């Protein structure tokens, strides 16, 4: 969803808004890794929008104390989007830190976009020290701290209004998932079983590698 917002608001193709790289392995077979979205300043044709992105990059790199030479070499940002982050999985954390290093080497600021405020202080510090800019789903006016402010001020998209409009649909889907999970299959009403089967068809919306929530 987040990548589609970027595509729509900045007139980018799916290919332009995607980011992946090949990680060498001991076996000699490369492993493909990716994040959820990318904004490359060179792909943004609208001058006003590109200048707004450049201003945002300049302000956030100053806010995190990034070296000036490194900040000037950035050509955009890459984004990893999650509902929240409470996982203590060291393998996941190490992979995220490796992703941040690769992104910076390729000239992109790594940005962790959370849809909630759920991230422990120690994790926040570890990720920030590794080079991640962390945006949280909080009502903050700063586009360097708030996911909602970033979407409004930088992408010109009201994400909070989207969730308000879609809250009945989201609530219904969550309820259907809970009913399907908590009701034994042999006692489940046919209508509920039908809902469960419909939900199974939506599994492409769930990132199996992300224990922290839906793929936003």
C-alpha positions in Angstrom: 0.0 0.0 0.0 2.8 2.4 0.9 4.6 1.8 -2.3 1.4 2.5 -4.3 0.9 5.8 -2.5 4.5 6.8 -3.5 3.8 5.7 -7.1 0.5 7.7 -7.2 1.8 10.8 -5.5 5.1 11.1 -7.3 4.1 9.6 -10.7 6.6 6.7 -10.4 6.3 3.2 -11.9 6.3 0.1 -9.7 9.9 -0.6 -10.9 11.1 2.9 -9.9 9.4 2.6 -6.5 11.0 -0.8 -5.8 14.4 -1.6 -4.3 16.3 -4.9 -4.1 19.9 -6.0 -4.1 21.8 -9.3 -4.4 23.6 -10.5 -1.3 26.6 -12.8 -2.0 26.6 -16.1 0.0 29.2 -18.7 0.8 27.6 -21.1 -1.6 28.2 -18.7 -4.5 24.5 -18.2 -5.1 23.3 -14.7 -4.4 20.4 -14.0 -2.1 17.9 -11.3 -3.2 16.9 -8.9 -0.5 14.5 -6.0 -0.8 12.7 -3.3 1.1 9.1 -2.1 0.6 9.6 1.1 -1.4 12.1 3.5 -2.8 12.2 7.2 -3.9 15.0 8.1 -6.2 15.2 11.9 -6.7 16.2 11.4 -10.3 12.9 9.6 -11.0 10.7 12.4 -9.7 10.0 14.6 -12.7 7.8 17.2 -11.0 10.2 20.0 -9.8 8.0 21.1 -6.9 7.7 17.6 -5.5 11.4 16.9 -6.1 12.4 20.1 -4.3 10.1 19.2 -1.4 11.8 15.8 -1.2 15.2 17.4 -1.3 14.3 19.7 1.5 13.0 16.8 3.6 16.2 14.8 3.0 18.3 17.8 4.0 16.3 18.4 7.2 16.3 14.7 8.4 20.0 14.2 7.7 20.7 17.3 9.8 18.4 16.0 12.5 20.2 12.7 12.8 23.6 14.3 12.7 24.7 12.7 9.4 28.0 13.7 8.0 27.5 16.5 5.5 29.5 14.8 2.7 27.4 11.6 3.1 24.2 13.6 3.2 25.0 15.4 0.0 25.7 12.1 -1.8 22.2 10.8 -1.0 20.1 10.3 -4.1 16.9 9.4 -2.3 15.5 7.1 0.4 14.3 3.4 0.8 11.5 2.4 3.1 10.7 -0.6 5.2 7.1 -0.4 6.4 5.7 -2.2 9.5 2.7 -2.0 11.7 5.0 -1.9 14.8 8.2 -3.4 16.0 8.3 -5.4 19.2 10.2 -8.4 17.9 13.4 -9.4 19.8 14.5 -11.6 16.9 18.2 -10.9 16.6 18.3 -12.5 13.1 15.7 -9.9 11.9 17.6 -7.1 13.6 20.9 -8.0 12.0 19.2 -8.3 8.6 17.7 -4.8 9.0 21.1 -3.4 10.0 22.7 -5.0 7.0 20.0 -3.5 4.8 20.7 -0.1 6.2 24.4 -0.4 5.4 23.7 -1.5 1.8 21.2 1.3 1.3 23.6 3.9 2.5 26.4 2.5 0.3 24.0 2.8 -2.7 23.2 6.4 -1.8 19.8 5.9 -0.1 18.7 6.9 3.3 17.1 3.9 5.0 13.7 4.8 6.6 11.7 2.6 8.9 8.1 3.5 8.6 5.9 2.4 11.5 2.1 2.6 11.5 2.1 2.8 15.3 4.3 3.9 18.1 5.2 0.3 19.1 9.0 0.1 19.2 11.0 -0.4 22.3 13.5 2.3 23.3 16.5 -0.1 23.0 15.5 -1.1 19.5 14.9 2.5 18.5 18.4 3.4 19.6 20.0 0.4 17.9 18.3 1.1 14.6 19.1 4.8 14.8 22.7 4.1 15.5 22.8 1.8 12.5 21.7 4.6 10.2 17.9 4.1 10.1 15.6 7.1 10.2 12.6 6.0 12.2 9.1 7.4 11.5 6.4 6.3 14.0 2.6 6.4 13.7 2.3 9.3 16.2 0.5 12.7 16.0 3.6 14.7 15.6 4.1 17.7 13.3 7.6 16.7 12.4 8.1 14.8 9.1 11.4 13.5 10.5 9.5 11.7 13.4 5.9 11.0 12.3 4.7 8.7 9.5 1.6 10.7 9.2 3.4 14.0 9.0 5.8 12.6 6.3 2.9 11.5 4.2 1.1 14.8 4.5 4.0 17.2 4.2 6.3 15.3 1.8 4.0 13.1 -0.2 0.9 15.3 0.0 -1.2 12.4 1.0 -3.4 12.3 4.1 -2.8 8.8 5.5 -4.8 9.4 8.7 -7.8 10.3 6.6 -7.4 7.1 4.6 -7.5 5.0 7.8 -10.5 6.9 9.0 -12.3 6.3 5.7 -11.4 2.6 5.7 -11.8 1.9 9.5 -15.2 0.0 9.1 -13.7 -2.3 6.4 -10.5 -2.8 8.4 -12.5 -3.5 11.6 -14.6 -6.1 9.8 -11.6 -7.8 8.3 -9.9 -8.0 11.7 -13.1 -9.4 13.3 -13.4 -12.0 10.6 -9.7 -13.1 11.1 -10.3 -13.4 14.8 -13.4 -15.5 14.4 -11.7 -17.8 11.9 -8.7 -18.3 14.2 -10.8 -18.9 17.4 -13.5 -21.1 16.0 -12.9 -24.8 15.6 -13.3 -25.8 11.9 -15.8 -28.6 12.7 -18.2 -26.2 14.6 -17.7 -23.2 12.3 -20.9 -21.9 10.6 -20.8 -22.2 6.8 -20.9 -18.4 6.4 -17.9 -18.0 8.7 -16.0 -20.8 6.9 -16.7 -19.0 3.6 -15.2 -15.8 5.1 -12.2 -17.7 6.2 -11.6 -19.1 2.7 -11.9 -15.6 1.3 -9.3 -14.4 3.8 -6.9 -17.1 2.8 -7.0 -15.7 -0.7 -5.6 -12.5 0.7 -2.4 -14.0 2.0 -0.4 -12.1 -0.5 -1.1 -9.0 1.7 0.7 -10.7 4.6 4.5 -10.7 4.6 5.5 -14.1 5.8 9.0 -12.8 6.7 7.5 -10.0 8.9 6.3 -11.2 12.3 5.3 -7.7 13.2 2.2 -7.3 11.1 0.6 -6.7 7.7 2.6 -5.6 4.7 1.7 -1.9 4.4 
